[in-house]
Amino acid sequence: MLNRLIELSLRYKFLVLIVFGVVAFLGARAVRDVPIDAFPDVTPKQVNIYTESPGLAAEDVEQLLTFPVESAMAGLPKVQEIRSVSLFGLSYVAVYFDDDMDIYFARQLVNERLQEVGDRLPEGYGKPSMGPNASGLGQVFWYTVERAPGVSAEQITDMDLRTWQDWTLRLILRTAPGVDDITSWGGGEREFQVHIDPQRLYARDLGFSDVIDAIAANNGQVGGNVLDVGREQYLVRGLGLLKTGEDIGGIVLKAEDGVPVYVRDVAEVSQAPAPRFGAVTRDGEEVVLGMALARIGENAKDVVEAVKTKLEAVKNALPDGMVIKPIYERTDLVNKAVGTATRALIEGSLLVALVLFLFLGELRSALVVIVTLPLAMLIAFIGMGQFGLSANLMSLAGLAIGIGMMVDGAVVMVENAYRIMAERRAHGEKVDRTAAVLAAAHEVANPISFAIMIIIVVFLPLFSLEGLEGKLFKPMAFNIAFAMAGSLILSLTLIPVLAAMILKPGEEKDTRLVAFIKARYRPLLNAALAHKRIVVGSAAAALVFSLALFPLLGKEFMPQLQEGSIMWRVTGIPSTSLDESIRTSNTIAEAFKKFPEVETTLAMIGRAEKGETADVNYMEIYTALHPEEDWTTGRSLKDLEEAMEETLEQAVPNVVPGYTQPIQMRVEELI
C-alpha cells in the first residue's frame, strides 16, 4: 500500500503539489483561527449556583438554602461531585460534571432543577441563580473606574462610580463578542434606605410590616386597558413606580380622622450605599473594579481586543471626573507565552536547517528536507482546529519537542534517493530521477513508517490521561502526533516528488564535517566492540546512578509561567471588619511603594457580587510589576518576592500572607 501511494505521487507530481498547496492554505487559516491562550484551560465542566440572602448567618444559609439546592442537584446525570460553601448572606454550590458533558446541556438541566427548588425555598430568603458561563481562567481583562486626579470623594462618591459601572459601562461591555459577563467589585451599590423611628411608628399605632407592605404595594405600574371617548381611543395606565426619596416619603400608610399618615412621618428616607461584603483599593484609594469574563471556548486574545475596543469608544462618554484604567489583560501574557514558544520553533527550525545543510552538504537536498517542517506544523494546526485545541504554551511545546523528529523520515528518503542517483551515475547509467527516487522510496518506505509510528505510539499513555492531567498534557501529545503523522505523509508523498524534481545526480561523498566525525567515531566504535562487557556495564551503571538521582530532583505538577505579576493572599483574624481590612490593604500598598519594581497594587477584599466566596478578613492583592529588563536593583523575581513578603509581615504582623501568580492561583483553586 505504501509503495502504491509513492508510485501514484510520482506519477501525478503536479496534483500532489496542488494538494499540499491547499493543505498549506488550510493550515494558514487554522493558524489564524485557532484559539490562543497562555495556558490550557484545565477547568472541569461545572455549573455554579449562587443564592444571596442578606443578613442570614452561615448556619442558616447552610440549612435553608445550600442543603435544598445541593440535594436537588444530586440526581442529575453525569454528575461527578457537588461542592458547597455557606457564608454570611451567601450560598455557593458547584456542580461538577463528566468532561464529555455538553456544558450548555448541563446548564439547562441545572436550570430546570432550580425552577423546582426555587418554589420550595422559604419566601424572602433569596432566589438561586446560575453563575456566568465562564471557565475558571475566564477573567481575561480587569479595569478600574475611579476618580480623576484632583477630584474629591464629595464630588464623585463611591456610589457614583459603582452606579455608572453597573448601569452604563457594564451593559456596554457585555455586548463585546465572546464576553459572557462583567463582574463588578467594590464601590457602593446605590439604594434607598428607609430608617424607621420605632417611637413615631408606635405613636401612630403602626408596625414595621405596615411600612414594608405599603412600600411594596405602591411601587408598580398597571395597565387599565383602553377607553373610548367619542371617535378616539385612549390607553389607560397606572403609573406608580417609585423614582425618588420624596416618592417613598409620600406613600400613605393610613388615615387618622381624615388626615393621611405618610412614610416620612414615621421614617427618614435617604440614598446610601447598601451593606457591602467587599471592597477594592488601588494604591491606597478605593475604586470600582470590573472583570470581563470570557465565555467558555472563546479566544482569550480576541475577547480582550473586543473589550478594549468597547472601552475606547466609551471613554469619550465618561462623566466628568471619572477615568477608566486597565489593570490586567491576558493578552500580555498570551503574547509572551506564545512568543516564547514561537521563538523556540523558529530557532529550532533554523538549527535543524543548519545541521541538515552541514551534514547533507548539498543545498538542494537540505531545501527538500526543510519543506517538511512548516508543512508538518501547518498540518498540526489543522488537527488542533478540528479537535478544538488552543495554541498555548503546552500545545506549542509539543511542536517544539518534535522539530527534530519531523525531518527524520524526509532525511532518510532524500539521502537514499541521492545515494541511488550517485551510484547509477557512477556506473555510467543515464539517471532517471523519478525512477531513482521510486527505487529509493521502495527501500525505505516501511522503515520510515515503522519509525514514525513508534514515536507516535510512545505518546499513547498521555492520550489515556483523564481529568486535570489529561487537559494539561493531552494537547502536547496530540500536537506531536499530528505533526509526526503529517511528516509521515509528507515523507511518502511530497518529499519524493520534490526530490524527483529538484535533486541532481552527483558524486556521493562525505562532507568535511561528516568525514571529521567518522574519522574519530571509527576508533571509538572499534574499541567499544572490542570491550563489549565494559561498555554494557558502564551503561547499566549510568542507568542505576541516574535512577538513584531521580528522588533528589525537584518535582512540579505543571510548569511555572512567569506572568509578570505577583498575587498575594492575605488572611486576617476571622473577626476582622471590612473597614479594618481596607486599612490593612492601604498599609500594604504603602509598604510596597518602596519597591521600584512595583508598578501598581490592587487589593480585592472580601467578595464581589458573584464568583468569589470569601469573608471580609480575606484579600487578594494583585501587584503589577514593571518589565524585568527595566529593573535597576539587580534582584531576581524570587529575591523580590521574598523581600516583599518580609516587608509585608513587618507592616502588618497580624495576618497570614502567601504569594502566587494570577493564573497559577486560579489553577490551584481548580485543583
C-alpha positions in Angstrom: 0.0 0.0 0.0 2.8 2.4 0.8 4.6 1.6 -2.4 1.4 2.2 -4.3 1.0 5.6 -2.6 4.5 6.6 -3.6 4.0 5.4 -7.2 0.8 7.5 -7.5 2.5 10.5 -6.0 5.4 10.3 -8.5 3.0 9.7 -11.4 0.9 12.8 -10.6 3.5 15.2 -9.4 1.7 18.5 -10.1 -1.5 17.1 -8.5 0.5 16.4 -5.3 1.9 19.9 -5.4 -1.6 21.4 -5.7 -2.9 19.2 -2.9 -0.2 20.3 -0.5 -0.7 23.9 -1.6 -4.3 23.6 -0.5 -3.1 22.0 2.8 -0.8 25.0 3.3 -3.7 27.4 2.7 -5.9 25.5 5.2 -3.1 25.4 7.7 -2.6 29.1 7.4 -6.3 29.6 8.1 -6.1 27.3 11.0 -3.2 29.3 12.5 -5.3 32.4 12.2 -8.5 30.9 13.6 -7.2 28.6 16.3 -7.9 29.9 19.9 -4.8 31.4 21.5 -4.2 31.4 25.2 -1.2 31.3 27.6 -2.2 28.1 29.3 -4.5 25.2 28.6 -7.9 25.6 30.2 -8.0 22.9 32.9 -11.4 24.0 34.2 -13.7 21.0 34.8 -17.2 21.0 33.4 -19.1 22.8 36.2 -22.1 24.9 36.9 -22.0 27.4 39.8 -25.1 28.3 41.7 -25.4 31.4 43.9 -28.1 32.3 46.4 -27.8 35.7 48.1 -29.7 36.2 51.4 -28.5 39.4 53.1 -28.4 39.1 56.8 -28.6 35.4 57.1 -26.0 33.6 59.2 -23.8 30.9 57.7 -25.5 28.2 59.7 -29.0 29.3 58.5 -27.7 29.7 54.9 -26.5 26.0 55.1 -29.8 24.7 56.4 -32.3 26.9 54.5 -30.5 27.4 51.1 -27.4 25.3 50.5 -28.8 21.9 51.6 -32.0 22.1 49.5 -30.1 23.3 46.4 -27.4 20.7 46.8 -30.0 17.9 47.3 -31.9 19.0 44.2 -28.7 18.7 42.0 -27.8 15.2 43.3 -29.8 13.3 40.8 -28.6 14.9 37.6 -26.9 12.7 35.0 -23.1 12.6 34.7 -22.5 14.4 38.0 -19.1 13.7 39.4 -19.4 15.6 42.6 -21.1 18.6 44.3 -19.3 21.1 46.5 -20.8 23.9 48.5 -19.8 26.8 50.7 -22.1 28.6 53.1 -21.1 32.1 54.1 -22.8 35.0 55.9 -25.5 36.0 53.4 -24.3 33.8 50.5 -24.8 30.2 49.4 -22.5 28.7 46.8 -23.0 25.3 45.2 -20.7 24.0 42.4 -21.9 21.0 40.4 -19.1 19.1 38.6 -20.0 17.0 35.5 -18.1 14.5 33.4 -15.7 16.0 30.9 -17.8 14.7 28.0 -20.9 16.5 29.2 -22.0 19.4 27.0 -21.8 22.5 29.2 -25.0 24.1 27.7 -27.0 20.9 28.2 -25.6 20.8 31.8 -26.8 24.3 32.4 -30.2 23.5 31.0 -30.5 20.6 33.4 -29.4 22.7 36.4 -31.8 25.5 35.4 -34.7 23.0 35.4 -33.9 21.8 38.9 -33.5 25.4 40.1 -37.1 26.1 38.9 -38.3 23.3 41.1 -36.2 24.0 44.2 -36.9 27.8 44.0 -40.6 27.1 44.9 -39.5 25.1 48.0 -37.2 27.7 49.5 -38.6 29.9 52.2 -40.1 33.1 50.9 -37.9 36.1 51.2 -34.6 34.1 51.7 -33.3 34.6 48.2 -33.6 33.1 44.7 -30.9 30.7 43.4 -29.3 31.6 40.1 -26.5 30.2 37.9 -23.2 31.9 37.7 -21.6 33.0 34.4 -20.8 30.5 31.7 -17.1 31.1 32.0 -14.2 28.9 32.9 -12.0 29.2 36.0 -9.5 31.0 33.8 -12.1 33.2 32.2 -11.0 36.5 33.9 -9.2 37.9 30.8 -9.4 41.7 31.5 -9.6 43.9 34.6 -10.2 47.6 34.7 -10.9 50.1 37.4 -13.4 53.0 37.4 -12.0 55.7 39.6 -11.9 59.4 40.3 -9.7 61.5 38.1 -6.7 63.2 39.9 -7.8 66.2 41.9 -11.4 65.0 42.2 -12.6 64.5 45.7 -14.9 61.9 47.2 -17.5 64.6 47.8 -17.6 65.5 44.1 -17.8 61.9 42.9 -18.8 59.3 45.5 -18.1 55.6 45.6 -21.8 55.2 44.8 -21.5 57.3 41.7 -18.6 55.1 40.5 -20.5 51.9 41.1 -23.7 53.2 39.6 -22.0 54.2 36.4 -20.2 50.9 36.2 -23.3 48.8 36.8 -25.9 50.7 34.7 -23.8 52.0 31.8 -20.3 50.6 31.3 -21.2 47.0 32.3 -24.1 46.9 29.8 -22.0 48.2 27.0 -19.1 45.8 27.6 -21.4 42.8 27.8 -22.1 43.3 24.1 -18.5 42.7 23.2 -18.1 39.4 21.2 -17.0 36.5 23.5 -17.8 38.2 26.8 -20.2 36.2 29.0 -20.5 38.7 31.8 -18.9 41.7 33.5 -18.4 41.3 37.3 -18.4 44.4 39.4 -16.5 44.7 42.7 -16.1 47.5 45.2 -17.7 50.9 45.5 -21.2 51.3 46.9 -24.4 50.0 45.4 -26.9 52.8 45.5 -30.2 52.1 47.3 -33.0 54.0 49.0 -33.0 53.3 52.7 -36.0 53.9 55.0 -34.9 54.4 58.6 -37.9 53.8 60.7 -38.3 55.6 64.1 -39.9 53.0 66.4 -41.3 55.6 68.7 -43.0 57.5 66.0 -44.2 54.3 64.5 -45.7 53.2 67.8 -47.3 56.5 68.4 -49.2 56.1 65.1 -50.3 52.6 66.1 -48.3 51.1 63.1 -45.9 48.1 62.8 -42.8 47.6 60.6 -44.8 45.3 58.4 -47.3 48.1 57.6 -44.4 50.2 56.2 -42.9 47.3 54.2 -46.3 46.3 52.7 -47.2 49.9 51.9 -43.9 50.5 50.0 -44.2 47.2 48.1 -47.9 47.9 47.2 -47.1 51.4 45.9 -44.2 50.5 43.7 -45.5 49.3 40.4 -47.3 50.0 37.2 -50.5 48.6 35.9 -52.4 48.6 32.7 -56.1 49.7 32.5 -56.9 48.6 29.0 -58.4 51.3 26.7 -61.0 53.9 27.0 -63.2 55.0 24.0 -64.0 58.7 24.0 -66.0 59.8 21.0 -64.1 58.9 18.0 -60.8 58.4 19.8 -59.3 55.6 21.9 -57.0 56.2 24.9 -54.7 53.8 26.6 -55.2 53.7 30.4 -52.1 53.2 32.5 -51.5 53.4 36.2 -48.0 55.0 36.8 -46.7 54.1 40.3 -43.0 53.3 40.1 -41.0 55.0 42.9 -38.3 57.2 41.5 -37.1 59.4 44.3 -36.8 59.5 48.0 -39.7 62.0 48.0 -41.9 59.5 46.3 -41.2 56.9 49.0 -41.8 59.5 51.8 -45.1 60.5 50.2 -46.6 57.0 50.5 -49.7 56.9 52.7 -49.7 54.4 55.5 -53.1 55.2 57.0 -55.5 58.0 57.7 -56.3 59.4 61.1 -59.5 61.4 61.2 -59.2 62.0 57.5 -55.5 63.1 57.8 -53.1 60.8 55.9 -50.0 59.4 57.7 -47.1 59.3 55.3 -43.9 57.2 55.4 -42.0 60.5 56.1 -44.0 60.9 59.3 -42.5 57.8 60.8 -39.2 57.3 59.0 -36.3 59.1 57.3 -35.7 58.3 53.7 -32.2 58.7 52.2 -30.0 57.4 49.4 -27.0 55.5 50.8 -24.7 52.6 49.8 -26.0 49.1 50.5 -24.2 47.0 53.2 -21.2 45.5 51.4 -19.0 42.5 51.9 -16.2 43.5 49.6 -14.1 46.5 48.5 -11.3 47.2 46.1 -8.4 49.6 46.6 -5.8 50.7 44.1 -2.6 52.1 45.5 -4.5 53.0 48.7 -7.6 54.6 47.1 -11.0 52.9 46.9 -12.0 52.2 43.3 -14.6 50.1 41.4 -13.2 47.0 39.7 -14.7 45.4 36.6 -13.7 42.0 35.4 -14.5 40.8 31.9 -15.3 37.0 31.8 -14.7 35.2 28.6 -17.3 32.6 27.5 -16.1 29.0 27.6 -14.3 28.1 24.3 -13.7 31.7 23.2 -10.3 33.0 22.0 -9.0 34.9 25.0 -6.9 37.3 22.9 -9.9 38.2 20.7 -12.1 38.8 23.7 -9.6 41.2 25.2 -9.3 43.1 22.0 -13.0 43.3 21.7 -13.3 44.7 25.3 -10.5 47.2 24.7 -12.3 48.4 21.5 -15.5 49.0 23.5 -13.6 50.8 26.2 -12.0 53.2 23.7 -15.5 54.0 22.4 -16.8 54.6 25.9 -14.0 56.9 27.1 -15.4 59.9 25.3 -18.8 59.4 27.1 -17.3 59.2 30.6 -18.8 61.6 33.2 -16.5 64.5 34.1 -14.1 63.5 36.9 -14.2 59.7 36.1 -11.4 57.7 34.5 -11.1 54.1 33.3 -7.7 52.4 33.8 -6.8 48.9 32.5 -5.2 46.9 35.3 -4.7 43.4 33.9 -5.1 41.8 30.5 -4.4 38.3 29.4 -3.1 39.5 26.0 0.3 40.5 27.5 0.8 37.0 29.0 -0.6 35.3 25.9 1.8 37.3 23.6 4.8 36.4 25.9 3.9 32.8 26.2 3.1 32.2 22.5 6.0 34.4 21.5 8.4 32.3 23.6 7.0 29.1 22.0 7.1 30.6 18.5 10.7 31.8 19.0 11.6 28.3 20.1 10.0 26.9 17.0 11.8 29.3 14.7 15.2 28.9 16.4 14.8 25.1 16.3 13.8 25.1 12.7 16.8 27.2 11.8 19.1 25.0 13.7 17.7 21.9 12.1 18.1 23.6 8.7 21.8 24.4 9.5 22.5 20.9 10.7 20.9 19.4 7.6 23.0 21.5 5.3 26.2 20.8 7.2 25.6 17.0 7.2 24.0 16.6 3.8 26.4 19.0 2.2 24.1 19.8 -0.7 21.8 22.8 -0.7 19.1 21.2 -2.9 18.8 18.2 -0.6 18.6 20.4 2.5 15.8 22.5 1.0 13.7 19.5 0.1 14.0 18.2 3.7 13.3 21.6 5.3 10.0 21.8 3.4 8.7 19.1 5.9 9.0 21.5 8.9 6.5 24.2 8.0 4.1 21.8 6.3 4.1 19.4 9.2 3.4 22.3 11.6 0.6 23.5 9.5 -0.9 20.0 9.4 -0.7 20.0 13.2 -2.6 23.3 13.4 -5.3 21.9 11.1 -5.6 19.0 13.6 -5.8 21.5 16.5 -8.6 23.3 14.9 -10.6 20.1 14.2 -10.1 18.8 17.8 -10.9 22.2 19.4 -7.4 22.6 20.9 -6.0 26.0 21.6 -2.5 27.3 20.8 -0.8 27.7 24.2 2.5 27.0 25.9 1.8 23.3 26.3 0.5 22.6 22.8 3.2 24.6 21.1 5.8 22.9 23.3 4.7 19.7 21.6 5.7 21.2 18.2 9.0 22.4 19.6 9.8 18.9 21.0 9.0 17.3 17.7 11.0 19.6 15.4 14.0 17.3 15.1 11.8 14.2 14.7 9.7 15.8 12.0 12.5 15.7 9.4 13.8 12.2 10.2 11.7 10.5 7.5 12.5 13.1 4.9 16.2 12.9 5.6 16.2 9.2 5.1 14.2 9.5 1.9 16.3 12.2 0.4 19.6 10.7 1.4 18.7 7.4 0.0 17.5 8.9 -3.3 20.7 10.9 -3.6 22.7 7.8 -2.9 21.0 5.7 -5.6 21.3 8.6 -8.2 25.0 8.8 -7.4 25.5 5.1 -7.7 23.8 4.9 -11.1 25.8 7.9 -12.3 29.0 6.2 -11.1 28.1 3.1 -13.1 27.7 5.2 -16.3 23.9 4.8 -16.4 21.6 7.5 -17.6 19.9 8.7 -14.4 16.1 8.9 -14.5 15.4 10.9 -11.4 11.9 9.7 -11.0 12.9 6.0 -11.3 15.8 6.5 -8.9 13.5 8.2 -6.3 10.9 5.5 -6.7 13.6 2.8 -6.1 14.9 4.6 -3.1 11.4 5.1 -1.7 10.6 1.4 -2.1 13.6 0.6 0.0 12.9 2.9 3.0 9.1 3.4 3.0 8.5 0.6 5.5 11.4 1.6 7.9 10.3 5.2 7.8 6.7 4.3 8.6 7.6 2.0 11.4 10.0 4.5 13.0 7.4 7.4 12.9 4.6 5.1 14.1 6.7 4.0 17.0 7.3 7.7 18.0 3.5 8.3 17.9 2.8 5.1 19.9 5.2 6.3 22.6 2.8 9.1 23.4 -0.3 6.8 23.7 -0.1 6.8 27.6 -0.6 10.6 27.5 -3.8 10.1 25.4 -5.2 7.9 28.2 -4.9 10.6 30.9 -8.2 11.9 32.3 -9.2 14.9 34.3 -6.8 17.7 35.1 -3.7 15.7 33.9 -5.4 15.0 30.6 -6.4 18.6 30.0 -2.8 19.7 30.7 -0.8 17.1 28.8 -3.1 15.8 26.0 -2.7 19.0 23.9 1.1 18.4 23.8 0.7 14.7 22.9 -1.9 15.5 20.2 0.3 18.1 18.6 3.3 15.8 18.4 1.0 13.1 17.0 -0.5 15.5 14.4 3.0 16.8 13.4 4.5 13.3 13.1 1.6 11.9 11.2 1.9 14.9 8.8 5.7 14.3 8.5 5.0 10.6 7.6 2.5 11.6 4.9 4.9 14.2 3.6 7.8 11.8 3.5 5.8 9.3 1.4 4.2 11.8 -1.0 5.6 15.3 -1.3 9.2 14.6 -0.5 9.7 12.0 -3.2 8.0 14.4 -5.7 10.3 17.3 -4.7 13.3 15.0 -4.8 12.5 13.9 -8.3 12.0 17.5 -9.4 14.9 19.2 -7.6 17.7 16.8 -6.9 20.5 16.5 -9.3 22.7 13.4 -9.6 26.2 14.0 -8.2 29.2 12.2 -6.7 28.4 10.7 -3.3 31.0 11.9 -0.9 31.0 12.8 2.8 31.1 16.5 3.8 34.1 17.7 5.7 32.1 17.7 8.9 30.9 14.1 8.4 34.4 12.9 7.4 35.8 14.6 10.5 33.2 12.9 12.7 33.7 9.5 11.0 37.4 9.6 11.5 37.0 9.9 15.2 34.0 7.7 15.5 35.5 4.6 13.9 38.3 4.1 16.5 35.7 4.6 19.3 33.3 2.1 17.7 36.1 -0.5 17.3 37.1 0.0 20.9 33.5 -0.4 22.1 33.1 -3.6 20.1 36.3 -5.0 21.5 35.2 -4.4 25.1 31.5 -5.2 25.0 31.2 -6.1 28.6 32.8 -2.9 29.8 30.5 -0.8 27.6 27.3 -2.6 28.7 28.4 -2.5 32.3 29.1 1.2 32.1 25.7 1.9 30.5 24.0 -0.2 33.2 25.9 1.7 36.0 24.9 5.0 34.4 21.3 3.9 34.4 21.3 2.9 38.1 23.1 6.1 39.0 20.5 8.2 37.2 17.6 6.3 38.8 19.3 7.0 42.2 19.3 10.7 41.5 15.7 10.8 40.5 14.2 11.1 44.0 16.5 14.1 44.6 15.1 16.1 41.7 12.5 18.8 42.3 9.0 17.9 41.2 6.2 20.2 40.0 2.8 19.1 38.6 2.7 21.8 36.0 5.2 24.4 34.5 5.6 27.8 36.1 4.8 30.7 33.9 6.5 34.0 34.6 3.3 36.1 34.4 5.0 39.4 35.2 3.0 40.0 38.3 2.5 38.7 41.9 -0.8 37.7 43.5 -0.8 37.9 47.3 -3.2 36.1 49.5 -3.6 37.8 52.9 -5.8 36.4 55.6 -6.6 38.3 58.8 -8.2 37.1 62.0 -11.9 35.9 61.4 -13.5 38.8 63.3 -11.8 41.5 61.2 -14.2 44.1 59.9 -14.3 45.4 56.3 -13.1 48.8 57.3 -10.1 47.2 59.1 -9.3 45.1 56.0 -9.3 48.2 53.9 -6.9 49.9 56.3 -4.7 46.8 56.2 -4.7 46.9 52.3 -3.7 50.5 52.4 -0.8 49.8 54.7 0.4 47.0 52.5 0.1 49.2 49.4 2.1 51.9 51.1 4.8 49.4 52.1 5.0 48.0 48.5 5.6 51.5 47.1 9.2 51.4 48.2 10.0 48.7 45.7 10.8 50.3 42.3 9.9 47.1 40.5 6.2 47.5 41.5 4.1 49.4 39.0 0.7 49.3 40.8 -1.1 47.5 43.6 -4.7 46.4 43.6 -6.3 44.9 46.7 -9.5 42.9 46.3 -11.1 42.5 49.7 -13.9 40.1 50.6 -16.1 39.1 47.7 -17.7 40.5 44.6 -21.3 40.0 43.6 -20.6 36.6 42.1 -17.6 34.4 41.6 -15.8 34.8 44.9 -16.6 33.0 48.2 -14.6 34.8 50.8 -15.2 36.7 54.0 -14.1 40.3 54.6 -11.0 39.2 56.5 -9.5 37.8 53.3 -8.0 39.8 50.5 -6.1 39.1 47.2 -3.5 41.8 46.3 -2.5 42.0 42.7 0.9 43.5 42.3 1.8 44.5 38.7 5.5 44.7 38.0 7.5 46.7 35.5 9.1 44.7 32.7 12.1 42.7 34.2 14.5 44.2 31.7 13.7 47.7 33.3 14.6 46.7 36.8 17.6 48.6 38.2 18.0 46.8 41.6 19.7 43.7 40.3 17.1 41.5 42.1 15.7 38.4 40.7 11.9 37.7 40.8 12.4 35.2 43.7 14.5 37.8 45.6 11.8 40.4 45.1 9.1 38.1 46.3 11.0 37.2 49.4 11.8 40.9 50.2 8.2 41.9 49.7 7.0 39.1 51.9 9.3 40.2 54.7 8.2 43.8 54.3 4.5 42.8 54.4 5.0 40.7 57.6 6.7 43.7 59.2 4.0 46.2 58.1 1.0 44.1 59.2 2.2 41.3 61.6 -1.3 40.1 62.5 -2.0 38.5 59.1 -1.1 35.3 57.2 0.4 36.1 53.8 1.2 33.9 50.8 2.1 34.7 47.2 1.5 33.2 43.8 0.5 34.5 40.3 -2.9 35.3 38.9 -3.3 32.3 36.5 -1.4 30.0 38.8 -3.7 30.9 41.7 -6.8 30.1 39.6 -5.4 26.8 38.5 -4.6 25.9 42.1 -8.2 26.7 43.1 -9.4 24.4 40.4 -7.2 21.6 41.6 
